[in-house]
Amino acid sequence: MLRFIALILLILLIALQIKFWTGEGGMRDVWRLQQRISEQKAENQKLKQRNEALSADVQDLKSGKGAIEERARSELGLIKPGEVFYQVVEPAPANVKPDNGSR
């Protein structure tokens, strides 16, 4: 009788261990969730840095003309009255033949 109870308890222990390691909500799920949490934290950190940079840009644009002028010059190519615009064109590399359109 005692051996029978011990065998039942051993089988129950093995079943609980299997459930603990492989079942729903078991250790495998915990490890998977920990991995997803660390990935999400990394993504959140990147987005936080991006938001801080955008916030700084907004503050610069709200606070003065310098940032607005810089954006107008770099993104729109605007110049002030009386300024002279110079465009520097790099020469083509010597080993590249110009395309004359014939084939």
N, C-alpha and C positions, 0 to 999 in steps of 0.2 A: 504494500500500500504506500509506504514512504517513497519507494522508488518511482511509483506511478505519479505521485504529486511532484517529485523533483523533476521528472521528465516533462510534465505539463508546464511547470514553471520555466524550465529551460526553453521549451518551444515558445512560450509566451515572451520570454526575454529576447529570443532571436527575432520574433515577429516585430517586436517593438523597435529593435535596433534597425531592422530593415526599413521600417516606416520612418524612423528618425533620419536615416541617411539618404534615402531615396524617395520618400513619399512627398506628397504635396505639403508645402510649408517646411520641408526638411532642410538639411544642411545644404543640399545642392541649390535649392531655391535661395537660401540665405546668401551663398557665395555669388550667385548670379545677380541678386539685388545689390550686393555691395559693389560689384563691378559697375553696374549701371549708375549707382550713386556717385562713384568716383568720376565716371565719364561725364555725368551731368554737372558735377562741380567744376570740372575743367572747362566745360562749355560755358557755364555761368560766369566764370572768371574772365574768359575772353570777351563775352558780351558786356560785362561790367566795364572793362577797359575801353571798349569801343564806345559805350555810352558816356564815359567820362571825357573821352576825346571830343565827342560830338557836343557835349555840354560846354566844354571849353571853347569850341568854335562858336557856339551860340552866344556865349558871354562876350567873346571878342567882337562879334558882329554887332551886338547891342551896345557895346561900350564906346566904340570910336570909329572914326572914318578910316583909320589905317588898315584895318582888316577888310573893310568893304572895298577900299581902293586896291588892295593886293589881290582880292578875288576878281575884281573887274579886269585887272591887268592880266592875270595869269589864265583865267578861264575864258574871258571874252575877248582878250587881245586889245583892250581899249588903251588909248594914250591920252595924255592931257594936251590941251591946246598949246602950241608952241614947241612941243617935243618932237624929236625926229625919231622915226622908227627904223631900226636896222635889223635886217634878217640875215643871219649867217647861214650859208649853205655849205655843208661839208662836201668836198669833192668825192666823186665815186672812186672806189678802189681801182687800181690800175689793172688788176687781173680779170675784171669783169668787163665783158664786151657789151657795148650799148645795144639795145634792141632797136633795130631799124625797121621792124614791121614786116620784113620779107621772110618767106619760108619756102 
